[in-house]
Amino acid sequence: MKLVNALLGATAACALAPMAFAEGHEGERGRDGNVSIIYWQAPSILTPFLSGGTKDTEAASLTLEPLARYDEAGTLTPWLVEEIPTVENGGVTEDLTQITWKIAPGILWSDGTPLTSADVKFTAEYCMHPDGGCAQLTKFSGVTSVETPDEKTVVVTFDKPTPFPYGPFVGAESPILQAAQFANCLGADAPTCTEQNFNPIGTGPFKVVEFKPNDVITYEANENFRHEGKPAFASITFKGGGDATSAGRAVMETGEFDYGWNLQLAPDVIATMEAAGKGKAVAGFGPLLERIMVNQTNADPALGPDERSVIRPHPIFKDIEVIEAMSMAIDRPLLVEVGYGQAGKVGCNWIPAPPAVVSTTFDCSTPDIEGAKAKLEAAGWVDSNGDGVREKDGVEMRILYQSSTNAVRQDFQALIKDWWEQIGFAVDLRNVDSSVFFGGDPSSPDTFQKFYADVEMYANTFNGTDPQSYLGNMLCDKAPSPASQWQGENMSRFCSEEYDALYAKLTETADAAERAEISKKLNDLAVAGGAMIPLVHRGRLSAHAHSLGGVKLNVWDSELWNVADWYRIKN
């Protein structure tokens, strides 16, 4: 059977890969005191299922863990289970409709109770609840049941052959919740469970002591962590807020912090900071893309919440030529130079990595202001009154362009505003504090999910090397709305029957080459269809103190994936 034989050969080959731990630094748990981490985008919740923000997912990953995750090389690795289920080892049925996970023995929650299959089943029920809004719902696409034959066995059944069954319970975005703690937090009650969402009980190396949203999190070593002598640190001070510049200085210049995340800083600024001698920057390229999302619905503030989430043509962007012209006007090589240097590349695709799934359809490396003007003229968008703003059918090209507050993003906004105004737009700029923008609070009007603007700029990525779940974020039914408590990853409200049908084909295809070709076509449909304007393929750039050992930058999962291996280098 072609499906069976082709099922993720690379994954099968690595199925028994051991959990990666540093060697030669054994000793008593907590021996190295405190480690300090700074994320200038402050975490606002510690439940990844209720937030689309990377900063929340990563802060939660210190406590909450998945059954399996990806290591620094992108290899799917057992974490809370004995091995990665495959057809070859009998963990995946030959018809590809079922996967069986075997929980490793001896794993305890931080409160001392055992992790069981009931917790895994509950996690699925939590995310898939019909009255809830789960930010990671695409991870559970096609799941019809999660059964628990015994306390250590989890059987996930899909509604059809599923060549890539590693969506549920895999990666930092899909960790396991303790059923006992979250039992009363299902459906519409999920966001109301403040204690659970701020202080989740986990199986990870650290447990939450105190969480001050958008400020500081204090963790201490989990005395019930399954690996003897780990973590080396007794506690973590996790500071949120500020800006990338102050975070970089705190690690590389003053030495106040040991680890700083996501340093969106110009290359010359990074070099100056490193010269101070306290720490160094580390970078790696995964699928992280800085992009502009293009609203497919009417963002008119006069409309109510329900109306502003309805999928329909945007009064300006209903003409695809407008979005094409906007993209043509952007000088991406200059953006790379200004914002990222060696940590950035021109980005023309939604899926910029790994190489096997990268489309070659688009070439966006050369800006063309005059060509953009001509395209708009041909589409009927003209400046009839000489004020520099084009209009058509009584609609002027006036837009609101929003992003999170960050020096590089505000530089990008200023440059792109200028280029767009050169071709006939009037552009208002808005920036929102990152903790709010990425926070996912259903009561806030300023989140990137609500998207109360015409275009918005941000970056995100996906776990692992297979983009299936990520591509599922652009399905019609994944648009955030009041009904989903504003959760969902289809920020643009892009909707294409062709896209949805092709995605369904991807979920049924096992052959690696065929999956790659379908993934490329889905990328092309989203980009050519105006869901987004790709800008920069970003390297993930963070920094750590010279005195912090064991750090392995991971661009395929949480950056804090191996925090249990971190240790203090003694002078």
GUTOR-470959 format. One record per residue (C-alpha): x, y, z; residue in one letter. Coordinates in nm, 3 decimals. Each point is the difference from the previous one (the first is absolute). Layout:
! residues N
{{X Y Z} 'a'}
...
! end
This chain:
! residues 571
{{0.000 0.000 0.000} 'm'}
{{0.152 0.328 -0.114} 'k'}
{{-0.136 0.197 0.295} 'l'}
{{0.147 -0.240 0.251} 'v'}
{{0.342 -0.031 -0.157} 'n'}
{{0.039 0.372 -0.039} 'a'}
{{-0.109 0.100 0.349} 'l'}
{{0.257 0.243 0.124} 'l'}
{{0.311 -0.203 -0.061} 'g'}
{{0.215 0.261 0.165} 'a'}
{{-0.215 -0.005 0.311} 't'}
{{0.003 -0.377 0.013} 'a'}
{{0.377 -0.005 -0.022} 'a'}
{{0.022 0.231 0.299} 'c'}
{{-0.291 -0.146 0.195} 'a'}
{{0.217 -0.136 0.277} 'l'}
{{0.214 0.312 0.034} 'a'}
{{0.056 0.062 0.371} 'p'}
{{-0.097 0.320 0.174} 'm'}
{{0.299 0.228 -0.033} 'a'}
{{0.181 0.089 0.321} 'f'}
{{0.335 0.158 0.070} 'a'}
{{0.269 -0.238 0.121} 'e'}
{{0.267 0.050 0.259} 'g'}
{{-0.191 0.243 0.223} 'h'}
{{-0.173 -0.237 0.238} 'e'}
{{-0.061 0.095 0.361} 'g'}
{{-0.266 0.100 0.246} 'e'}
{{-0.319 0.153 -0.132} 'r'}
{{-0.006 0.378 0.047} 'g'}
{{0.375 0.023 0.060} 'r'}
{{0.053 0.307 -0.221} 'd'}
{{-0.241 0.241 0.167} 'g'}
{{-0.207 0.235 -0.214} 'n'}
{{-0.004 0.056 -0.375} 'v'}
{{-0.158 0.316 -0.139} 's'}
{{-0.183 0.019 -0.333} 'i'}
{{-0.136 0.307 -0.174} 'i'}
{{-0.271 0.001 -0.268} 'y'}
{{-0.070 0.357 -0.102} 'w'}
{{-0.341 -0.119 -0.123} 'q'}
{{-0.146 -0.075 0.342} 'a'}
{{-0.206 -0.318 0.050} 'p'}
{{-0.362 0.067 0.087} 's'}
{{-0.123 -0.359 0.050} 'i'}
{{0.161 -0.341 0.055} 'l'}
{{-0.245 -0.213 -0.198} 't'}
{{0.109 -0.031 -0.366} 'p'}
{{-0.348 -0.113 -0.100} 'f'}
{{-0.132 0.347 0.081} 'l'}
{{0.268 0.206 -0.173} 's'}
{{0.154 0.024 -0.345} 'g'}
{{0.301 0.183 0.140} 'g'}
{{0.340 -0.167 -0.009} 't'}
{{0.102 0.173 0.323} 'k'}
{{-0.287 -0.168 0.186} 'd'}
{{0.070 -0.342 -0.149} 't'}
{{0.367 0.017 0.092} 'e'}
{{-0.057 0.120 0.355} 'a'}
{{-0.249 -0.283 0.047} 'a'}
{{0.248 -0.254 -0.140} 's'}
{{0.209 0.024 0.318} 'l'}
{{-0.290 -0.173 0.176} 't'}
{{-0.229 -0.164 -0.256} 'l'}
{{0.137 -0.271 -0.230} 'e'}
{{-0.122 -0.192 -0.307} 'p'}
{{0.026 -0.372 -0.061} 'l'}
{{0.264 0.064 -0.266} 'a'}
{{0.187 0.301 -0.130} 'r'}
{{0.260 0.107 -0.252} 'y'}
{{0.366 0.034 0.092} 'd'}
{{0.242 0.264 -0.125} 'e'}
{{0.045 -0.190 -0.328} 'a'}
{{-0.374 -0.028 -0.061} 'g'}
{{-0.010 -0.369 0.091} 't'}
{{-0.323 -0.124 0.156} 'l'}
{{0.108 -0.124 0.344} 't'}
{{-0.177 -0.196 0.277} 'p'}
{{-0.062 0.219 0.305} 'w'}
{{-0.265 -0.148 0.228} 'l'}
{{-0.027 -0.324 -0.198} 'v'}
{{0.217 -0.303 -0.056} 'e'}
{{0.039 0.044 -0.376} 'e'}
{{-0.147 0.176 -0.304} 'i'}
{{-0.280 -0.218 -0.141} 'p'}
{{0.046 -0.100 -0.365} 't'}
{{-0.137 -0.261 -0.237} 'v'}
{{0.330 -0.184 0.028} 'e'}
{{-0.017 -0.042 0.378} 'n'}
{{-0.374 -0.064 0.005} 'g'}
{{-0.093 0.330 0.159} 'g'}
{{-0.185 0.119 -0.310} 'v'}
{{-0.253 -0.228 -0.168} 't'}
{{0.064 -0.102 -0.359} 'e'}
{{-0.313 0.182 -0.115} 'd'}
{{0.140 0.317 0.163} 'l'}
{{-0.316 0.073 0.196} 't'}
{{0.135 -0.061 0.349} 'q'}
{{0.307 0.080 0.208} 'i'}
{{0.082 -0.149 0.341} 't'}
{{0.220 0.181 0.249} 'w'}
{{0.159 -0.179 0.298} 'k'}
{{0.070 0.231 0.293} 'i'}
{{0.338 -0.066 0.159} 'a'}
{{-0.009 -0.138 0.356} 'p'}
{{0.066 0.208 0.308} 'g'}
{{-0.110 0.343 -0.127} 'i'}
{{-0.161 0.216 0.267} 'l'}
{{-0.174 0.333 0.000} 'w'}
{{0.169 0.261 0.214} 's'}
{{-0.261 -0.065 0.272} 'd'}
{{0.126 -0.359 0.025} 'g'}
{{-0.292 -0.172 -0.173} 't'}
{{0.067 -0.226 -0.301} 'p'}
{{-0.045 0.109 -0.360} 'l'}
{{-0.253 -0.235 -0.158} 't'}
{{-0.172 -0.051 -0.330} 's'}
{{-0.308 0.168 0.150} 'a'}
{{0.190 0.330 0.003} 'd'}
{{0.082 -0.037 -0.368} 'v'}
{{-0.360 -0.080 -0.089} 'k'}
{{-0.119 0.296 0.206} 'f'}
{{0.237 0.232 -0.189} 't'}
{{-0.164 -0.101 -0.328} 'a'}
{{-0.346 0.058 0.149} 'e'}
{{0.114 0.340 0.126} 'y'}
{{0.124 0.121 -0.338} 'c'}
{{-0.273 -0.163 -0.208} 'm'}
{{-0.291 0.113 0.218} 'h'}
{{-0.273 0.140 -0.230} 'p'}
{{-0.071 0.297 0.228} 'd'}
{{0.363 0.099 0.045} 'g'}
{{0.256 0.196 -0.194} 'g'}
{{0.328 -0.192 -0.031} 'c'}
{{0.289 0.177 -0.168} 'a'}
{{0.153 -0.336 -0.097} 'q'}
{{-0.310 -0.168 -0.139} 'l'}
{{0.166 -0.085 -0.332} 't'}
{{0.226 -0.238 0.192} 'k'}
{{-0.306 -0.218 0.054} 'f'}
{{-0.134 0.008 -0.356} 's'}
{{-0.173 -0.326 -0.093} 'g'}
{{0.011 -0.147 0.352} 'v'}
{{-0.318 -0.200 0.069} 't'}
{{0.096 -0.154 0.333} 's'}
{{0.272 -0.029 0.263} 'v'}
{{-0.024 -0.325 0.194} 'e'}
{{0.186 -0.124 0.308} 't'}
{{0.021 -0.383 0.014} 'p'}
{{0.217 0.031 0.311} 'd'}
{{0.169 0.270 0.205} 'e'}
{{0.307 0.015 -0.225} 'k'}
{{-0.157 -0.046 -0.344} 't'}
{{-0.161 0.265 -0.220} 'v'}
{{-0.168 -0.094 -0.327} 'v'}
{{-0.085 0.285 -0.239} 'v'}
{{-0.236 -0.082 -0.285} 't'}
{{-0.042 0.216 -0.309} 'f'}
{{-0.295 0.023 -0.237} 'd'}
{{0.213 -0.107 -0.299} 'k'}
{{0.355 -0.113 -0.082} 'p'}
{{0.230 0.257 0.158} 't'}
{{0.356 -0.027 -0.129} 'p'}
{{0.126 0.256 0.251} 'f'}
{{-0.169 -0.089 0.331} 'p'}
{{0.239 0.208 0.212} 'y'}
{{-0.222 0.303 0.050} 'g'}
{{-0.169 -0.068 0.333} 'p'}
{{0.225 0.004 0.309} 'f'}
{{0.317 0.081 -0.196} 'v'}
{{0.213 0.313 0.041} 'g'}
{{-0.019 0.289 0.244} 'a'}
{{-0.327 0.121 -0.152} 'e'}
{{-0.183 -0.321 0.096} 's'}
{{0.105 -0.102 0.353} 'p'}
{{-0.187 -0.216 0.250} 'i'}
{{-0.226 0.159 0.261} 'l'}
{{-0.073 -0.163 0.336} 'q'}
{{-0.361 -0.119 -0.010} 'a'}
{{-0.050 0.047 0.374} 'a'}
{{0.109 0.364 -0.012} 'q'}
{{-0.191 0.104 -0.314} 'f'}
{{-0.312 -0.213 0.047} 'a'}
{{-0.226 0.302 0.045} 'n'}
{{0.158 0.201 -0.282} 'c'}
{{-0.162 -0.150 -0.308} 'l'}
{{-0.161 0.193 -0.283} 'g'}
{{-0.109 0.355 0.071} 'a'}
{{0.138 -0.030 0.355} 'd'}
{{0.361 -0.043 -0.123} 'a'}
{{0.103 0.368 0.001} 'p'}
{{-0.167 0.061 0.336} 't'}
{{0.226 -0.246 0.186} 'c'}
{{0.257 0.253 0.114} 't'}
{{0.172 -0.220 0.259} 'e'}
{{0.045 -0.288 -0.245} 'q'}
{{0.107 0.221 -0.290} 'n'}
{{0.252 0.191 0.210} 'f'}
{{0.132 -0.290 0.213} 'n'}
{{-0.025 -0.323 -0.199} 'p'}
{{0.123 -0.321 0.159} 'i'}
{{0.246 -0.167 -0.236} 'g'}
{{0.247 -0.281 -0.050} 't'}
{{0.282 0.231 -0.107} 'g'}
{{0.323 0.084 0.183} 'p'}
{{-0.146 0.310 0.164} 'f'}
{{-0.325 0.093 0.170} 'k'}
{{-0.163 0.340 0.033} 'v'}
{{0.034 0.174 0.335} 'v'}
{{-0.145 0.338 -0.095} 'e'}
{{-0.128 0.143 -0.326} 'f'}
{{-0.047 0.374 -0.048} 'k'}
{{-0.155 0.035 -0.346} 'p'}
{{0.198 0.219 -0.238} 'n'}
{{0.276 0.034 0.260} 'd'}
{{0.188 -0.271 0.193} 'v'}
{{-0.032 -0.375 0.042} 'i'}
{{0.182 -0.182 0.278} 't'}
{{0.064 -0.372 -0.040} 'y'}
{{0.170 -0.253 0.223} 'e'}
{{0.144 -0.341 -0.080} 'a'}
{{-0.256 -0.279 -0.015} 'n'}
{{0.103 -0.243 0.275} 'e'}
{{-0.198 -0.271 -0.180} 'n'}
{{0.175 0.044 -0.335} 'f'}
{{0.081 -0.337 -0.148} 'r'}
{{0.375 0.051 -0.064} 'h'}
{{0.225 -0.024 0.302} 'e'}
{{0.220 0.303 0.060} 'g'}
{{-0.197 0.218 -0.240} 'k'}
{{-0.063 0.283 -0.036} 'p'}
{{0.332 0.143 0.115} 'a'}
{{-0.167 0.328 0.088} 'f'}
{{-0.212 0.030 0.313} 'a'}
{{-0.209 0.284 -0.135} 's'}
{{-0.076 0.218 -0.301} 'i'}
{{-0.078 0.369 -0.004} 't'}
{{-0.186 0.059 -0.326} 'f'}
{{-0.031 0.372 -0.073} 'k'}
{{-0.238 0.125 -0.265} 'g'}
{{-0.038 0.339 -0.161} 'g'}
{{0.221 0.285 -0.114} 'g'}
{{0.149 -0.014 -0.347} 'd'}
{{0.248 -0.204 -0.199} 'a'}
{{0.280 0.253 0.050} 't'}
{{-0.021 -0.003 0.379} 's'}
{{-0.028 -0.379 -0.001} 'a'}
{{0.312 -0.036 -0.213} 'g'}
{{0.194 0.237 0.223} 'r'}
{{-0.115 -0.180 0.313} 'a'}
{{0.160 -0.322 -0.127} 'v'}
{{0.301 0.109 -0.205} 'm'}
{{0.103 0.331 0.159} 'e'}
{{-0.103 0.014 0.366} 't'}
{{-0.029 -0.372 0.073} 'g'}
{{-0.322 0.058 0.195} 'e'}
{{-0.170 -0.290 -0.181} 'f'}
{{0.121 -0.337 -0.123} 'd'}
{{-0.223 -0.047 -0.305} 'y'}
{{-0.177 0.247 -0.229} 'g'}
{{-0.252 -0.109 -0.263} 'w'}
{{-0.088 0.126 -0.347} 'n'}
{{0.238 0.293 -0.027} 'l'}
{{-0.141 0.188 -0.296} 'q'}
{{0.294 0.236 -0.024} 'l'}
{{0.212 0.141 -0.280} 'a'}
{{0.324 -0.197 -0.057} 'p'}
{{0.225 0.291 0.099} 'd'}
{{-0.186 0.029 0.331} 'v'}
{{0.052 -0.371 0.070} 'i'}
{{0.372 0.030 -0.079} 'a'}
{{0.039 0.292 0.240} 't'}
{{-0.175 -0.191 0.276} 'm'}
{{0.213 -0.312 -0.050} 'e'}
{{0.314 0.213 0.022} 'a'}
{{-0.080 0.069 0.366} 'a'}
{{0.101 -0.360 0.072} 'g'}
{{-0.283 -0.121 0.223} 'k'}
{{-0.183 -0.219 -0.249} 'g'}
{{-0.047 -0.099 -0.360} 'k'}
{{-0.276 -0.016 -0.259} 'a'}
{{-0.110 -0.334 -0.147} 'v'}
{{-0.205 -0.038 -0.317} 'a'}
{{-0.158 -0.265 -0.215} 'g'}
{{-0.235 -0.002 -0.298} 'f'}
{{-0.327 -0.187 0.028} 'g'}
{{-0.340 0.085 -0.148} 'p'}
{{-0.033 0.341 0.174} 'l'}
{{-0.147 0.259 -0.240} 'l'}
{{-0.059 0.370 0.051} 'e'}
{{-0.306 0.081 -0.206} 'r'}
{{-0.286 0.242 -0.052} 'i'}
{{-0.340 -0.159 0.038} 'm'}
{{-0.265 0.150 -0.226} 'v'}
{{-0.351 0.028 0.141} 'n'}
{{-0.257 -0.169 -0.222} 'q'}
{{-0.295 0.147 0.186} 't'}
{{-0.118 0.353 0.070} 'n'}
{{0.199 0.156 0.285} 'a'}
{{-0.228 0.303 0.029} 'd'}
{{-0.009 0.092 0.373} 'p'}
{{-0.366 0.096 -0.038} 'a'}
{{-0.085 -0.369 -0.032} 'l'}
{{-0.061 -0.226 0.300} 'g'}
{{0.220 -0.299 0.097} 'p'}
{{-0.210 -0.255 -0.186} 'd'}
{{-0.006 0.208 -0.316} 'e'}
{{0.376 0.059 0.013} 'r'}
{{0.068 -0.374 0.007} 's'}
{{-0.221 -0.095 -0.294} 'v'}
{{0.193 -0.127 -0.300} 'i'}
{{-0.079 0.225 -0.294} 'r'}
{{0.184 0.217 -0.252} 'p'}
{{0.194 0.289 0.146} 'h'}
{{-0.105 0.324 -0.174} 'p'}
{{0.356 0.057 -0.125} 'i'}
{{0.166 -0.342 0.007} 'f'}
{{-0.279 -0.169 -0.195} 'k'}
{{0.215 0.097 -0.299} 'd'}
{{0.298 -0.235 0.015} 'i'}
{{0.195 0.247 -0.214} 'e'}
{{0.008 0.236 0.297} 'v'}
{{0.174 -0.257 0.220} 'i'}
{{0.237 -0.089 -0.284} 'e'}
{{0.091 0.367 -0.040} 'a'}
{{0.059 0.036 0.373} 'm'}
{{0.241 -0.294 -0.012} 's'}
{{0.178 0.134 -0.309} 'm'}
{{0.070 0.333 0.172} 'a'}
{{0.192 -0.157 0.291} 'i'}
{{0.380 -0.003 -0.004} 'd'}
{{0.059 -0.324 0.189} 'r'}
{{0.382 -0.002 -0.030} 'p'}
{{0.000 0.337 0.174} 'l'}
{{-0.227 -0.134 0.274} 'l'}
{{0.242 -0.287 0.055} 'v'}
{{0.295 0.236 0.015} 'e'}
{{-0.169 0.244 0.236} 'v'}
{{-0.161 -0.253 0.227} 'g'}
{{0.190 -0.327 0.009} 'y'}
{{0.323 -0.013 -0.199} 'g'}
{{0.135 -0.357 -0.002} 'q'}
{{-0.297 -0.109 0.208} 'a'}
{{-0.243 0.072 -0.282} 'g'}
{{-0.070 -0.096 -0.361} 'k'}
{{-0.244 0.133 -0.257} 'v'}
{{-0.328 -0.180 0.062} 'g'}
{{-0.237 -0.068 -0.290} 'c'}
{{-0.180 -0.301 0.147} 'n'}
{{-0.225 -0.070 0.296} 'w'}
{{0.191 -0.327 0.052} 'i'}
{{0.372 0.094 -0.020} 'p'}
{{0.143 -0.324 0.143} 'a'}
{{0.093 -0.282 -0.001} 'p'}
{{0.138 0.006 -0.357} 'p'}
{{-0.201 -0.302 -0.117} 'a'}
{{-0.329 0.189 0.027} 'v'}
{{0.107 0.346 -0.118} 'v'}
{{-0.173 0.126 -0.315} 's'}
{{0.198 0.160 -0.283} 't'}
{{-0.302 0.170 -0.157} 't'}
{{0.059 0.354 0.123} 'f'}
{{0.290 0.241 -0.044} 'd'}
{{-0.045 0.303 0.221} 'c'}
{{0.361 0.111 0.037} 's'}
{{-0.022 0.307 -0.226} 't'}
{{-0.237 0.287 0.087} 'p'}
{{-0.193 0.166 -0.281} 'd'}
{{-0.176 0.322 0.098} 'i'}
{{-0.085 0.099 -0.358} 'e'}
{{-0.130 -0.346 -0.081} 'g'}
{{-0.220 0.014 0.310} 'a'}
{{-0.145 0.334 -0.110} 'k'}
{{-0.073 -0.136 -0.346} 'a'}
{{-0.174 -0.306 0.146} 'k'}
{{-0.226 0.218 0.212} 'l'}
{{-0.082 0.225 -0.296} 'e'}
{{-0.090 -0.301 -0.213} 'a'}
{{-0.227 -0.127 0.277} 'a'}
{{-0.190 0.330 0.006} 'g'}
{{0.151 0.150 0.315} 'w'}
{{0.077 0.364 -0.093} 'v'}
{{0.077 0.328 0.176} 'd'}
{{-0.286 0.201 -0.145} 's'}
{{0.027 0.307 0.225} 'n'}
{{0.378 0.032 0.018} 'g'}
{{0.038 -0.053 0.376} 'd'}
{{0.234 -0.296 -0.047} 'g'}
{{-0.257 -0.257 0.112} 'v'}
{{-0.149 -0.234 -0.257} 'r'}
{{-0.366 -0.096 0.000} 'e'}
{{-0.243 -0.222 -0.185} 'k'}
{{-0.378 -0.013 0.014} 'd'}
{{-0.001 0.258 0.277} 'g'}
{{0.243 -0.194 0.221} 'v'}
{{0.334 0.165 0.081} 'e'}
{{0.316 -0.201 0.062} 'm'}
{{0.025 0.096 0.368} 'r'}
{{0.118 -0.274 0.232} 'i'}
{{0.102 -0.062 0.361} 'l'}
{{0.326 -0.195 0.035} 'y'}
{{0.058 -0.150 0.345} 'q'}
{{0.274 -0.202 0.166} 's'}
{{0.149 -0.072 0.340} 's'}
{{0.227 0.251 0.170} 't'}
{{0.360 -0.073 -0.096} 'n'}
{{0.275 0.220 -0.144} 'a'}
{{0.057 -0.214 -0.310} 'v'}
{{-0.372 -0.027 -0.072} 'r'}
{{-0.050 0.374 0.035} 'q'}
{{0.291 0.054 -0.242} 'd'}
{{-0.169 -0.240 -0.241} 'f'}
{{-0.332 0.178 0.040} 'q'}
{{0.156 0.339 -0.079} 'a'}
{{0.176 -0.131 -0.312} 'l'}
{{-0.299 -0.193 -0.132} 'i'}
{{-0.236 0.292 0.068} 'k'}
{{0.224 0.218 -0.217} 'd'}
{{0.011 -0.254 -0.284} 'w'}
{{-0.376 -0.050 0.009} 'w'}
{{-0.069 0.372 0.006} 'e'}
{{0.222 0.037 -0.304} 'q'}
{{-0.238 -0.223 -0.194} 'i'}
{{-0.319 0.171 0.116} 'g'}
{{-0.096 -0.118 0.348} 'f'}
{{-0.071 0.202 0.311} 'a'}
{{0.139 -0.202 0.291} 'v'}
{{-0.058 0.044 0.372} 'd'}
{{0.236 -0.188 0.233} 'l'}
{{-0.084 -0.160 0.331} 'r'}
{{0.207 -0.212 0.238} 'n'}
{{-0.122 -0.200 0.298} 'v'}
{{0.194 -0.128 0.300} 'd'}
{{0.116 -0.352 -0.084} 's'}
{{-0.146 -0.154 0.314} 's'}
{{-0.343 0.123 -0.101} 'v'}
{{0.034 -0.051 -0.377} 'f'}
{{0.099 -0.366 0.036} 'f'}
{{-0.186 -0.060 0.326} 'g'}
{{-0.323 -0.153 -0.130} 'g'}
{{-0.224 0.169 0.259} 'd'}
{{-0.351 -0.040 -0.147} 'p'}
{{-0.109 0.325 0.167} 's'}
{{0.277 0.211 -0.155} 's'}
{{-0.057 0.187 -0.328} 'p'}
{{0.374 0.014 -0.067} 'd'}
{{0.098 -0.362 -0.063} 't'}
{{0.135 -0.119 -0.332} 'f'}
{{-0.283 -0.255 -0.010} 'q'}
{{-0.267 0.269 -0.001} 'k'}
{{0.197 0.187 -0.267} 'f'}
{{-0.184 0.332 0.026} 'y'}
{{0.211 0.151 -0.279} 'a'}
{{0.046 -0.038 -0.375} 'd'}
{{0.344 -0.158 0.014} 'v'}
{{0.212 -0.125 0.289} 'e'}
{{0.361 -0.111 0.025} 'm'}
{{0.151 -0.271 0.218} 'y'}
{{0.192 -0.325 -0.022} 'a'}
{{-0.075 -0.354 0.105} 'n'}
{{0.118 -0.350 -0.070} 't'}
{{-0.093 -0.365 0.048} 'f'}
{{0.133 -0.296 0.195} 'n'}
{{0.192 -0.267 -0.185} 'g'}
{{0.082 -0.036 -0.367} 't'}
{{-0.341 -0.099 -0.137} 'd'}
{{-0.226 0.302 -0.070} 'p'}
{{-0.333 -0.184 -0.018} 'q'}
{{-0.154 0.137 0.321} 's'}
{{0.139 0.347 -0.075} 'y'}
{{-0.149 -0.002 -0.348} 'l'}
{{-0.329 -0.097 0.160} 'g'}
{{-0.007 0.341 0.166} 'n'}
{{-0.116 0.156 -0.327} 'm'}
{{-0.315 -0.210 -0.031} 'l'}
{{-0.328 0.189 -0.021} 'c'}
{{-0.126 -0.130 0.333} 'd'}
{{0.314 0.103 0.191} 'k'}
{{-0.078 0.374 -0.007} 'a'}
{{-0.021 0.151 0.352} 'p'}
{{-0.347 0.119 0.094} 's'}
{{-0.218 0.061 0.306} 'p'}
{{-0.126 -0.359 -0.034} 'a'}
{{0.355 -0.132 0.050} 's'}
{{0.078 0.252 0.276} 'q'}
{{0.227 0.163 -0.258} 'w'}
{{0.232 -0.301 -0.018} 'q'}
{{0.119 -0.133 -0.335} 'g'}
{{0.299 0.064 -0.225} 'e'}
{{-0.166 0.118 -0.322} 'n'}
{{0.052 0.366 0.088} 'm'}
{{-0.068 0.124 -0.353} 's'}
{{-0.338 -0.175 -0.023} 'r'}
{{0.128 -0.139 -0.329} 'f'}
{{-0.241 -0.252 -0.147} 'c'}
{{0.048 -0.212 -0.312} 's'}
{{-0.188 -0.316 -0.094} 'e'}
{{0.299 -0.102 -0.213} 'e'}
{{0.232 0.041 0.296} 'y'}
{{-0.224 -0.200 0.234} 'd'}
{{-0.031 -0.282 -0.254} 'a'}
{{0.375 -0.015 -0.063} 'l'}
{{0.068 -0.002 0.374} 'y'}
{{-0.234 -0.298 0.037} 'a'}
{{0.213 -0.176 -0.261} 'k'}
{{0.316 0.076 0.198} 'l'}
{{-0.146 -0.166 0.307} 't'}
{{-0.051 -0.319 -0.202} 'e'}
{{0.340 -0.008 -0.172} 't'}
{{0.297 -0.192 0.141} 'a'}
{{0.262 0.016 -0.275} 'd'}
{{0.258 0.259 0.111} 'a'}
{{0.053 0.147 -0.346} 'a'}
{{-0.374 0.031 -0.062} 'e'}
{{-0.053 0.160 0.340} 'r'}
{{0.271 0.254 -0.078} 'a'}
{{-0.161 0.091 -0.333} 'e'}
{{-0.343 0.042 0.158} 'i'}
{{0.151 0.213 0.276} 's'}
{{0.161 0.225 -0.261} 'k'}
{{-0.331 0.039 -0.184} 'k'}
{{-0.179 0.090 0.322} 'l'}
{{0.267 0.260 0.070} 'n'}
{{-0.052 0.142 -0.348} 'd'}
{{-0.378 0.015 0.036} 'l'}
{{0.025 0.194 0.327} 'a'}
{{0.263 0.245 -0.127} 'v'}
{{-0.147 0.051 -0.348} 'a'}
{{-0.347 0.017 0.153} 'g'}
{{0.097 0.301 0.209} 'g'}
{{-0.015 -0.153 0.347} 'a'}
{{0.338 0.152 0.080} 'm'}
{{0.302 0.184 -0.134} 'i'}
{{0.319 -0.185 0.103} 'p'}
{{0.287 0.228 0.098} 'l'}
{{0.300 -0.159 0.173} 'v'}
{{0.102 -0.359 0.071} 'h'}
{{0.135 0.059 0.347} 'r'}
{{0.264 -0.190 0.184} 'g'}
{{-0.096 -0.052 0.361} 'r'}
{{0.249 0.214 0.189} 'l'}
{{0.041 -0.022 0.376} 's'}
{{0.289 0.048 0.242} 'a'}
{{0.141 -0.168 0.307} 'h'}
{{0.263 0.080 0.258} 'a'}
{{0.344 -0.153 -0.042} 'h'}
{{-0.054 -0.159 0.341} 's'}
{{-0.311 -0.190 -0.111} 'l'}
{{0.069 -0.351 -0.129} 'g'}
{{-0.216 -0.259 -0.173} 'g'}
{{-0.189 0.240 -0.227} 'v'}
{{-0.099 -0.150 -0.336} 'k'}
{{-0.196 0.243 -0.213} 'l'}
{{-0.306 -0.174 -0.139} 'n'}
{{-0.184 0.155 -0.295} 'v'}
{{-0.244 -0.294 -0.030} 'w'}
{{-0.154 0.008 0.348} 'd'}
{{0.017 0.212 0.314} 's'}
{{0.337 0.171 0.049} 'e'}
{{-0.022 -0.113 0.361} 'l'}
{{-0.046 -0.364 -0.103} 'w'}
{{0.310 -0.127 0.183} 'n'}
{{0.007 0.235 0.300} 'v'}
{{0.043 -0.307 0.221} 'a'}
{{0.350 -0.029 -0.150} 'd'}
{{0.108 0.357 0.067} 'w'}
{{0.270 0.050 0.260} 'y'}
{{0.234 0.264 0.136} 'r'}
{{0.353 -0.004 -0.142} 'i'}
{{0.241 0.044 0.288} 'k'}
{{0.303 0.225 -0.039} 'n'}
! end
